[in-house]
């Protein structure tokens, strides 16, 4: 097998290293808008660097991994699918919902094989939480709480093209709400604050957000997020049922301190970012893609699954902007 990877920045380099360690992945062909960066990574991994992205498609590969900047995702996914190539794409498939729908319709029309990057589906804690909910061990689920807190704001240039806090960050929480509970979101009410660094206001974005989701079985979910959590990288999910409650993401590296006299001590080495926190999940995600390409496993997150989370993010942005409750029927679907 030969896999072509496009985009050798931070996440692309991480994916390339994971594929290089996978004995079933075969050889790697790397390309980047900055060819020198692809060459440096290829030298480090024992892979081959292509002079440009074009060679990924003309030199012949068996599958494509898209990990470049978001504005390049749609074109590359469509090109791969038109060429009959299975493709893994980091979320989102496009910068906005309209273009995402257009891409996914083309993928469906071509009967293409597309896996979207929602790595929390491969995290051990979230997987256990899903098993407990689905087995009935928690009883009737009545409350879900999620949070994603980044330790420091991203660069202003990133914010300008990120799609906003709901689409870029909390979309992972929305995916987990659906994937863990097995329920669909029926309506949302969301709000946000731009009281932090000026770069958020300048980008028309927010640095902190909160959303209340009502699921189709009546379960309530609250999802909060911030880009300004100086204590460290904090991603958690709490699930409360009539019989028991559990928490994913709560361990000795969770960056939170108890104010109780006999509470647990603060983390001595808090998580610093998503690549460190979810490293095993990212590796498992790429391994699942390799199995998918080889015809040895199912697609763990196809376009329709990813779209469901993207639509919730879109509904939250609409709710925040118009200061009202939004029913999911208001958001376009395939």
KEPA-602192 format. One record per atom (N, C-alpha, C): residue in one letter; x, y, z. Coordinates in pm, whole numbers, padded with zeros to 5 digits, always signed. Layout:
AXYZ;...
END
This chain:
X+00085-00120+00000;X+00000+00000+00000;X+00088+00124+00000;X+00045+00224-00074;X+00115+00353-00075;X+00015+00463-00042;X+00043+00539+00061;X-00048+00644+00106;X+00014+00781+00078;X-00064+00868+00016;X-00020+01004-00006;X-00077+01096+00100;X+00009+01170+00166;X-00034+01263+00272;X-00006+01405+00227;X-00109+01489+00232;X-00099+01627+00186;X-00111+01721+00305;X-00006+01796+00333;X-00003+01888+00446;X+00085+01833+00556;X+00205+01890+00570;X+00301+01838+00667;X+00330+01938+00780;X+00225+02013+00817;X+00238+02101+00933;X+00227+02021+01061;X+00173+02083+01166;X+00171+02019+01298;X+00092+01888+01298;X-00034+01893+01255;X-00115+01772+01259;X-00073+01675+01149;X-00032+01727+01033;X+00013+01639+00925;X+00138+01562+00963;X+00231+01628+01029;X+00353+01560+01074;X+00320+01450+01174;X+00223+01477+01260;X+00181+01378+01359;X+00119+01257+01290;X+00032+01282+01192;X-00030+01173+01118;X+00074+01093+01038;X+00166+01164+00977;X+00269+01094+00898;X+00353+01003+00985;X+00387+01049+01105;X+00466+00966+01196;X+00387+00842+01239;X+00257+00860+01263;X+00173+00746+01301;X+00165+00644+01189;X+00152+00690+01067;X+00147+00599+00952;X+00281+00531+00930;X+00390+00603+00952;X+00523+00545+00935;X+00548+00433+01035;X+00485+00441+01152;X+00502+00337+01254;X+00410+00216+01229;X+00312+00233+01144;X+00214+00127+01120;X+00265+00031+01013;X+00294-00095+01048;X+00351-00188+00950;X+00256-00222+00836;X+00125-00195+00854;X+00028-00226+00749;X+00006-00109+00653;X+00066+00006+00684;X+00040+00126+00603;X+00125+00130+00477;X+00231+00054+00471;X+00315+00055+00352;X+00402+00179+00345;X+00420+00233+00223;X+00507+00348+00204;X+00428+00478+00204;X+00501+00588+00229;X+00440+00721+00239;X+00496+00814+00133;X+00405+00890+00072;X+00443+00997-00020;X+00389+01126+00038;X+00477+01221+00069;X+00439+01344+00139;X+00445+01464+00046;X+00347+01555+00063;X+00346+01678-00016;X+00298+01793+00072;X+00345+01912+00039;X+00307+02030+00116;X+00319+02152+00025;X+00243+02257+00058;X+00256+02382-00016;X+00398+02437-00006;X+00466+02402+00102;X+00609+02433+00119;X+00687+02304+00096;X+00736+02280-00025;X+00803+02153-00055;X+00920+02121+00038;X+00991+02223+00083;X+01105+02199+00171;X+01060+02137+00303;X+00944+02176+00351;X+00893+02119+00476;X+00861+01971+00458;X+00805+01936+00342;X+00777+01796+00314;X+00906+01715+00304;X+01008+01773+00247;X+01137+01704+00235;X+01197+01677+00373;X+01191+01775+00461;X+01248+01757+00596;X+01175+01644+00671;X+01043+01642+00661;X+00967+01538+00730;X+00994+01401+00666;X+00999+01396+00533;X+01026+01270+00465;X+01163+01214+00504;X+01262+01299+00514;X+01396+01254+00554;X+01393+01196+00694;X+01315+01257+00781;X+01309+01211+00920;X+01237+01077+00932;X+01137+01054+00846;X+01055+00934+00857;X+01093+00823+00760;X+01184+00850+00670;X+01217+00751+00569;X+01109+00740+00463;X+01039+00849+00438;X+00933+00853+00338;X+00985+00922+00212;X+00896+00940+00115;X+00931+01009-00010;X+00858+01142-00015;X+00930+01248-00050;X+00869+01381-00064;X+00840+01408-00211;X+00719+01457-00239;X+00681+01493-00375;X+00711+01641-00397;X+00750+01680-00518;X+00778+01822-00545;X+00656+01912-00526;X+00536+01857-00547;X+00414+01935-00531;X+00298+01841-00501;X+00184+01898-00468;X+00066+01818-00440;X+00023+01738-00563;X+00046+01793-00680;X+00006+01726-00804;X+00060+01584-00813;X+00183+01564-00767;X+00244+01431-00779;X+00176+01326-00690;X+00106+01370-00587;X+00032+01274-00504;X-00066+01197-00593;X-00125+01265-00689;X-00226+01203-00774;X-00167+01144-00902;X-00057+01197-00951;X-00002+01148-01078;X+00101+01037-01059;X+00164+01030-00942;X+00265+00925-00919;X+00201+00793-00876;X+00076+00798-00834;X+00006+00675-00800;X+00011+00641-00652;X-00104+00652-00586;X-00117+00613-00446;X-00245+00530-00432;X-00257+00460-00319;X-00374+00377-00293;X-00476+00448-00205;X-00434+00554-00138;X-00523+00630-00050;X-00459+00765-00023;X-00541+00860+00023;X-00495+00996+00048;X-00534+01039+00189;X-00442+01106+00256;X-00469+01170+00386;X-00457+01320+00366;X-00563+01393+00396;X-00566+01539+00379;X-00551+01604+00516;X-00439+01669+00538;X-00412+01734+00667;X-00353+01873+00648;X-00390+01936+00536;X-00344+02072+00507;X-00438+02173+00573;X-00422+02301+00541;X-00510+02404+00594;X-00654+02379+00547;X-00751+02422+00630;X-00892+02392+00605;X-00939+02434+00467;X-00893+02549+00419;X-00945+02597+00291;X-00904+02510+00173;X-00814+02414+00194;X-00775+02324+00087;X-00843+02188+00093;X-00919+02161+00199;X-00977+02029+00219;X-01074+01989+00107;X-01169+02076+00077;X-01277+02040-00015;X-01223+01998-00151;X-01136+02077-00209;X-01084+02046-00342;X-01010+01913-00343;X-00931+01888-00239;X-00851+01765-00236;X-00937+01642-00212;X-01038+01655-00128;X-01128+01542-00104;X-01200+01505-00233;X-01253+01604-00302;X-01325+01579-00426;X-01232+01517-00531;X-01111+01567-00539;X-01018+01514-00639;X-00985+01367-00608;X-00964+01338-00481;X-00933+01200-00443;X-01049+01108-00476;X-01170+01148-00439;X-01287+01064-00462;X-01311+01045-00613;X-01294+01149-00691;X-01311+01136-00836;X-01209+01041-00895;X-01093+01030-00828;X-00990+00938-00874;X-01007+00797-00818;X-01117+00775-00746;X-01141+00643-00690;X-01056+00609-00570;X-01003+00711-00502;X-00913+00688-00390;X-00985+00705-00256;X-00969+00613-00163;X-01017+00636-00026;X-00944+00756+00033;X-01015+00836+00112;X-00952+00957+00165;X-00987+00977+00311;X-00885+01010+00389;X-00903+01054+00527;X-00883+01204+00528;X-00975+01278+00591;X-00964+01424+00595;X-00981+01473+00737;X-00892+01557+00781;X-00913+01625+00908;X-01039+01709+00898;X-01111+01720+01011;X-01231+01805+01008;X-01187+01951+01002;X-01270+02037+00942;X-01393+02008+00869;X-01362+01975+00724;X-01460+01922+00654;X-01439+01890+00513;X-01435+02017+00428;X-01490+02125+00481;X-01488+02256+00413;X-01509+02365+00519;X-01474+02490+00487;X-01482+02597+00587;X-01623+02633+00633;X-01725+02601+00554;X-01861+02636+00593;X-01957+02524+00556;X-02080+02533+00605;X-02176+02425+00587;X-02215+02407+00441;X-02235+02516+00369;X-02279+02505+00230;X-02177+02427+00147;X-02048+02461+00162;X-01946+02389+00086;X-01930+02246+00136;X-01948+02225+00266;X-01941+02089+00320;X-02049+02001+00258;X-02170+02055+00249;X-02279+01980+00189;X-02250+01947+00043;X-02192+02043-00028;X-02160+02020-00169;X-02058+01907-00184;X-01956+01908-00100;X-01854+01803-00106;X-01915+01667-00072;X-01993+01661+00035;X-02050+01533+00078;X-02149+01478-00024;X-02220+01566-00091;X-02309+01519-00198;X-02229+01457-00312;X-02116+01518-00344;X-02033+01462-00451;X-01973+01329-00408;X-01930+01319-00283;X-01877+01193-00232;X-01983+01084-00242;X-02105+01118-00203;X-02214+01020-00209;X-02244+00980-00353;X-02245+01078-00444;X-02275+01050-00584;X-02171+00959-00647;X-02045+00973-00602;X-01936+00892-00655;X-01918+00762-00577;X-02002+00741-00474;X-01988+00626-00385;X-01846+00620-00329;X-01796+00738-00290;X-01658+00748-00241;X-01643+00703-00098;X-01519+00675-00061;X-01486+00631+00074;X-01414+00746+00145;X-01485+00810+00240;X-01433+00926+00311;X-01445+00903+00461;X-01332+00917+00532;X-01332+00912+00678;X-01291+01049+00729;X-01373+01106+00819;X-01342+01236+00879;X-01273+01219+01013;X-01186+01314+01046;X-01103+01304+01166;X-01171+01354+01293;X-01241+01265+01362;X-01296+01295+01495;X-01232+01197+01593;X-01112+01234+01641;X-01026+01140+01712;X-01079+01096+01847;X-01170+01175+01908;X-01218+01136+02041;X-01294+01005+02037;X-01342+00964+01920;X-01409+00834+01907;X-01313+00718+01938;X-01183+00747+01939;X-01084+00642+01962;X-01016+00656+02099;X-01061+00750+02180;X-01004+00768+02314;X-01062+00665+02409;X-00977+00604+02490;X-01020+00494+02578;X-01131+00538+02674;X-01117+00657+02732;X-01217+00704+02828;X-01353+00726+02765;X-01356+00788+02648;X-01484+00811+02580;X-01547+00680+02534;X-01464+00587+02491;X-01518+00458+02447;X-01582+00382+02564;X-01518+00390+02681;X-01575+00326+02799;X-01706+00392+02838;X-01709+00525+02832;X-01832+00598+02864;X-01944+00555+02771;X-01916+00541+02645;X-02017+00497+02548;X-02071+00359+02583;X-01980+00269+02619;X-02022+00133+02655;X-02113+00134+02779;X-02079+00218+02876;X-02160+00224+02998;X-02299+00279+02971;X-02306+00382+02887;X-02436+00440+02853;X-02518+00339+02775;X-02459+00280+02674;X-02533+00189+02587;X-02575+00061+02660;X-02497+00019+02762;X-02531-00103+02836;X-02642-00081+02938;X-02672+00046+02968;X-02773+00076+03068;X-02717+00084+03209;X-02583+00078+03224;X-02523+00079+03357;X-02550+00208+03433;X-02573+00318+03363;X-02600+00446+03429;X-02750+00467+03452;X-02831+00377+03402;X-02975+00400+03408;X-03017+00502+03304;X-03136+00554+03319;X-03181+00659+03225;X-03091+00779+03237;X-03031+00817+03125;X-02940+00931+03122;X-03023+01060+03124;X-02992+01150+03217;X-03069+01275+03221;X-02984+01399+03195;X-02852+01391+03222;X-02768+01509+03207;X-02632+01471+03149;X-02587+01551+03053;X-02452+01536+02997;X-02385+01672+03006;X-02260+01672+03051;X-02183+01797+03057;X-02050+01775+02985;X-02017+01863+02892;X-01887+01854+02826;X-01816+01987+02835;X-01683+01981+02825;X-01605+02105+02819;X-01478+02081+02740;X-01439+02183+02666;X-01311+02185+02597;X-01247+02319+02626;X-01128+02315+02686;X-01061+02438+02727;X-00917+02436+02678;X-00886+02525+02586;X-00749+02537+02536;X-00666+02624+02630;X-00538+02594+02645;X-00456+02669+02742;X-00422+02811+02699;X-00424+02838+02568;X-00388+02972+02520;X-00455+02999+02387;X-00488+03124+02356;X-00554+03157+02230;X-00464+03126+02111;X-00522+03084+01999;X-00443+03065+01877;X-00406+03199+01816;X-00321+03195+01716;X-00277+03318+01648;X-00395+03383+01576;X-00387+03513+01559;X-00493+03588+01492;X-00517+03535+01351;X-00411+03496+01281;X-00425+03446+01145;X-00506+03317+01143;X-00491+03235+01246;X-00568+03111+01253;X-00715+03141+01277;X-00743+03233+01367;X-00882+03266+01399;X-00959+03313+01276;X-00891+03384+01190;X-00958+03441+01073;X-01015+03335+00980;X-00958+03214+00982;X-01004+03108+00892;X-01055+02985+00967;X-01069+02993+01098;X-01102+02874+01179;X-01249+02833+01168;X-01336+02928+01136;X-01478+02899+01134;X-01549+02933+01263;X-01472+02971+01365;X-01532+03009+01493;X-01526+02897+01595;X-01549+02934+01720;X-01530+02843+01833;X-01621+02720+01826;X-01746+02737+01784;X-01836+02622+01777;X-01793+02525+01667;X-01763+02576+01548;X-01730+02490+01435;X-01591+02429+01447;X-01497+02503+01502;X-01358+02458+01506;X-01327+02373+01629;X-01387+02405+01741;X-01348+02346+01869;X-01460+02259+01928;X-01574+02320+01956;X-01681+02247+02022;X-01749+02144+01933;X-01717+02144+01805;X-01773+02041+01716;X-01735+01902+01765;X-01616+01890+01829;X-01576+01761+01886;X-01669+01721+02001;X-01707+01817+02083;X-01800+01789+02193;X-01936+01746+02138;X-01982+01814+02033;X-02111+01779+01974;X-02107+01637+01917;X-01995+01602+01856;X-01980+01466+01804;X-01985+01365+01918;X-01920+01397+02030;X-01921+01304+02143;X-02059+01290+02206;X-02134+01399+02213;X-02269+01390+02268;X-02350+01289+02188;X-02344+01296+02056;X-02418+01203+01972;X-02362+01061+01982;X-02230+01049+01972;X-02166+00917+01963;X-02178+00840+02094;X-02163+00908+02205;X-02170+00841+02334;X-02314+00806+02371;X-02407+00900+02353;X-02544+00878+02398;X-02629+00798+02299;X-02594+00805+02170;X-02677+00741+02068;X-02801+00821+02034;X-02808+00944+02081;X-02923+01031+02056;X-02887+01142+01958;X-02989+01198+01896;X-02969+01313+01809;X-03006+01441+01884;X-02945+01551+01843;X-02977+01682+01900;X-03104+01734+01834;X-03198+01776+01917;X-03326+01827+01864;X-03325+01979+01854;X-03268+02048+01955;X-03262+02193+01951;X-03147+02243+02036;X-03104+02367+02010;X-02991+02425+02084;X-03024+02568+02125;X-02957+02609+02232;X-02954+02751+02268;X-02811+02780+02308;X-02748+02877+02243;X-02606+02902+02264;X-02578+03050+02282;X-02473+03076+02356;X-02426+03214+02375;X-02273+03212+02385;X-02214+03329+02379;X-02069+03336+02384;X-02021+03473+02427;X-01892+03479+02460;X-01832+03603+02506;X-01702+03630+02431;X-01682+03757+02394;X-01556+03798+02331;X-01480+03894+02422;X-01497+03877+02552;X-01436+03969+02649;X-01287+03948+02668;X-01231+03845+02604;X-01089+03816+02617;X-01004+03902+02525;X-00895+03845+02472;X-00804+03920+02385;X-00876+03983+02265;X-00827+04098+02222;X-00891+04174+02115;X-00896+04096+01983;X-00804+04001+01964;X-00800+03929+01836;X-00932+03857+01806;X-01006+03818+01911;X-01134+03751+01889;X-01238+03848+01834;X-01246+03965+01892;X-01340+04066+01842;X-01304+04107+01699;X-01176+04120+01673;X-01132+04160+01539;X-01166+04054+01434;X-01171+03928+01477;X-01203+03819+01384;X-01353+03789+01381;X-01432+03862+01462;X-01574+03834+01470;X-01603+03702+01540;X-01511+03659+01625;X-01521+03531+01694;X-01541+03555+01844;X-01555+03447+01919;X-01568+03453+02064;X-01459+03366+02126;X-01420+03400+02250;X-01317+03321+02317;X-01375+03220+02414;X-01501+03238+02451;X-01567+03149+02546;X-01711+03127+02501;X-01759+03003+02514;X-01893+02971+02464;X-01962+02873+02557;X-02094+02877+02553;X-02177+02781+02625;X-02299+02749+02541;X-02337+02621+02541;X-02454+02579+02465;X-02533+02477+02545;X-02663+02488+02539;X-02752+02387+02597;X-02816+02312+02481;X-02798+02182+02478;X-02855+02097+02374;X-02966+02012+02435;X-03080+02008+02371;X-03187+01916+02410;X-03184+01800+02313;X-03165+01678+02363;X-03158+01561+02277;X-03298+01507+02249;X-03306+01420+02151;X-03439+01377+02107;X-03511+01287+02207;X-03440+01242+02312;X-03508+01165+02416;X-03531+01247+02542;X-03504+01379+02535;X-03525+01467+02648;X-03402+01489+02734;X-03294+01415+02712;X-03170+01438+02786;X-03119+01579+02759;X-03067+01644+02862;X-03008+01778+02847;X-02857+01767+02848;X-02794+01839+02756;X-02648+01843+02750;X-02602+01988+02752;X-02504+02017+02834;X-02441+02149+02834;X-02298+02134+02782;X-02263+02218+02687;X-02129+02213+02627;X-02065+02350+02641;X-01952+02356+02708;X-01881+02483+02726;X-01741+02472+02669;X-01688+02585+02626;X-01554+02587+02571;X-01490+02723+02586;X-01358+02724+02591;X-01284+02850+02598;X-01147+02832+02535;X-01093+02941+02485;X-00957+02943+02431;X-00857+02997+02533;X-00903+03026+02654;X-00819+03101+02750;X-00812+03032+02885;X-00770+02906+02887;X-00763+02829+03011;X-00616+02812+03052;X-00563+02911+03123;X-00421+02913+03155;X-00372+02796+03237;X-00462+02723+03303;X-00419+02609+03384;X-00371+02492+03299;X-00414+02486+03172;X-00374+02376+03086;X-00486+02334+02994;X-00465+02225+02922;X-00563+02173+02826;X-00658+02080+02901;X-00787+02113+02898;X-00885+02042+02978;X-01003+02000+02890;X-01018+01871+02868;X-01129+01818+02790;X-01195+01709+02873;X-01325+01729+02905;X-01396+01633+02989;X-01539+01613+02942;X-01593+01500+02984;X-01734+01471+02959;X-01789+01400+03082;X-01898+01455+03137;X-01963+01394+03252;X-02102+01346+03210;X-02136+01224+03252;X-02265+01165+03217;X-02334+01122+03344;X-02453+01176+03367;X-02528+01147+03489;X-02659+01077+03456;X-02679+00962+03520;X-02801+00886+03500;X-02871+00861+03632;X-02984+00795+03626;X-03060+00769+03748;X-02991+00668+03840;X-02897+00588+03785;X-02829+00487+03865;X-02686+00523+03901;X-02618+00597+03815;X-02476+00626+03841;X-02433+00742+03752;X-02312+00793+03778;X-02256+00896+03691;X-02106+00873+03676;X-02053+00910+03558;X-01912+00888+03529;X-01854+01012+03461;X-01721+01017+03456;X-01653+01128+03392;X-01541+01075+03304;X-01532+01124+03182;X-01420+01096+03092;X-01328+01218+03092;X-01198+01194+03088;X-01102+01304+03086;X-01061+01352+03223;X-01100+01281+03328;X-01063+01318+03465;X-00953+01223+03512;X-00830+01273+03520;X-00719+01191+03564;X-00616+01278+03637;X-00498+01223+03664;X-00399+01297+03742;X-00330+01406+03662;X-00370+01426+03535;X-00315+01535+03455;X-00421+01639+03419;X-00542+01620+03468;X-00647+01719+03443;X-00613+01849+03517;X-00608+01961+03445;X-00563+02087+03506;X-00671+02157+03588;X-00707+02095+03701;X-00804+02157+03790;X-00766+02124+03933;X-00785+02221+04023;X-00749+02202+04164;X-00875+02206+04249;X-00877+02123+04352;X-00990+02121+04445;X-00967+02223+04556;X-01074+02289+04599;X-01065+02382+04711;X-01104+02316+04843;X-01137+02187+04838;X-01173+02115+04959;X-01048+02078+05040;X-01058+02082+05173;X-00941+02051+05256;X-00880+01914+05227;X-00963+01817+05192;X-00913+01682+05167;X-00931+01640+05021;X-00939+01738+04933;X-00955+01709+04792;X-00825+01661+04730;X-00831+01608+04609;X-00710+01561+04541;X-00614+01676+04511;X-00485+01648+04507;X-00387+01754+04478;X-00396+01799+04332;X-00351+01921+04303;X-00350+01966+04164;X-00253+01883+04081;X-00278+01879+03950;X-00192+01802+03860;X-00051+01858+03860;X+00047+01771+03875;X+00186+01815+03873;X+00235+01837+03731;X+00170+01771+03634;X+00209+01785+03493;X+00082+01789+03408;X+00012+01903+03410;X-00115+01912+03337;X-00096+01896+03186;X-00201+01851+03119;X-00198+01839+02974;X-00170+01975+02911;X-00088+01976+02806;X-00050+02103+02742;X-00125+02130+02612;X-00182+02027+02551;X-00250+02049+02424;X-00313+01922+02371;X-00385+01936+02260;X-00463+01823+02208;X-00377+01710+02153;X-00261+01742+02094;X-00177+01636+02040;X-00121+01548+02151;X-00087+01608+02263;X-00038+01530+02376;X-00152+01451+02440;X-00263+01517+02465;X-00375+01452+02534;X-00433+01336+02454;X-00446+01354+02322;X-00513+01253+02241;X-00418+01177+02148;X-00291+01172+02182;X-00193+01103+02096;X-00233+00959+02065;X-00268+00877+02165;X-00308+00739+02132;X-00432+00733+02045;X-00525+00827+02064;X-00648+00828+01985;X-00618+00861+01839;X-00529+00957+01816;X-00491+00991+01679;X-00427+00871+01610;X-00342+00801+01681;X-00276+00684+01623;X-00379+00577+01588;X-00473+00552+01678;X-00577+00452+01653;X-00666+00493+01536;X-00690+00623+01524;X-00774+00674+01416;X-00712+00645+01280;X-00582+00669+01266;X-00514+00641+01140;X-00504+00492+01114;X-00487+00414+01221;X-00485+00269+01204;X-00619+00219+01152;X-00728+00279+01200;X-00861+00242+01151;X-00876+00277+01003;X-00817+00389+00960;X-00823+00426+00819;X-00747+00324+00734;X-00631+00282+00781;X-00555+00181+00707;X-00637+00053+00692;X-00702+00010+00798;X-00786-00110+00790;X-00902-00089+00694;X-00958+00032+00695;X-01068+00064+00604;X-01021+00052+00459;X-00904+00107+00428;X-00850+00101+00292;X-00825-00043+00251;X-00780-00124+00345;X-00750-00264+00315;X-00875-00352+00311;X-00990-00292+00340;X-01114-00368+00340;X-01130-00457+00460;X-01064-00422+00570;X-01062-00506+00690;X-01140-00446+00807;X-01206-00333+00786;X-01281-00272+00895;X-01381-00172+00844;X-01478-00133+00930;X-01581-00037+00889;X-01529+00105+00891;X-01606+00196+00835;X-01572+00338+00841;X-01619+00393+00975;X-01527+00436+01063;X-01566+00481+01197;X-01629+00619+01202;X-01615+00698+01096;X-01677+00832+01094;X-01686+00880+00951;X-01795+00844+00885;X-01812+00883+00745;X-01865+01027+00736;X-01891+01069+00615;X-01933+01207+00595;X-02062+01244+00664;X-02159+01152+00665;X-02287+01183+00729;X-02272+01196+00880;X-02189+01111+00941;X-02164+01120+01084;X-02100+01255+01119;X-02000+01292+01041;X-01933+01419+01066;X-02026+01536+01044;X-02111+01527+00942;X-02204+01635+00912;X-02299+01662+01028;X-02340+01556+01099;X-02433+01574+01210;X-02375+01667+01316;X-02247+01650+01348;X-02183+01738+01445;X-02165+01879+01389;X-02132+01887+01260;X-02115+02018+01197;X-02245+02097+01197;X-02357+02028+01177;X-02487+02096+01177;X-02522+02150+01315;X-02484+02077+01421;X-02507+02127+01556;X-02425+02253+01580;X-02300+02253+01534;X-02215+02372+01546;X-02277+02490+01472;X-02331+02463+01354;X-02395+02568+01276;X-02517+02623+01349;X-02594+02533+01409;X-02713+02577+01484;X-02673+02663+01604;X-02563+02628+01669;X-02516+02706+01784;X-02472+02846+01740;X-02404+02854+01628;X-02361+02985+01580;X-02483+03071+01544;X-02584+03011+01483;X-02706+03082+01451;X-02777+03129+01579;X-02781+03041+01678;X-02845+03075+01805;X-02773+03191+01873;X-02640+03186+01875;X-02562+03293+01939;X-02585+03426+01867;X-02583+03420+01735;X-02595+03542+01656;X-02733+03605+01669;X-02836+03521+01670;X-02973+03572+01672;X-03036+03570+01811;X-02960+03522+01910;X-03005+03520+02050;X-03141+03451+02066;X-03148+03327+02014;X-03274+03254+02022;X-03249+03103+02018;X-03351+03027+02054;X-03348+02882+02043;X-03356+02844+01896;X-03278+02743+01857;X-03277+02698+01717;X-03309+02549+01711;X-03409+02514+01634;X-03442+02375+01609;X-03351+02322+01498;X-03312+02195+01507;X-03220+02140+01409;X-03280+02136+01268;X-03413+02138+01258;X-03476+02139+01127;X-03445+02266+01049;X-03398+02369+01119;X-03365+02496+01053;X-03232+02490+00981;X-03151+02389+01008;X-03016+02381+00952;X-03016+02286+00833;X-02965+02329+00717;X-02967+02243+00597;X-02899+02109+00621;X-02951+02007+00553;X-02897+01871+00562;X-02883+01815+00421;X-02823+01698+00409;X-02808+01633+00280;X-02946+01596+00222;
END
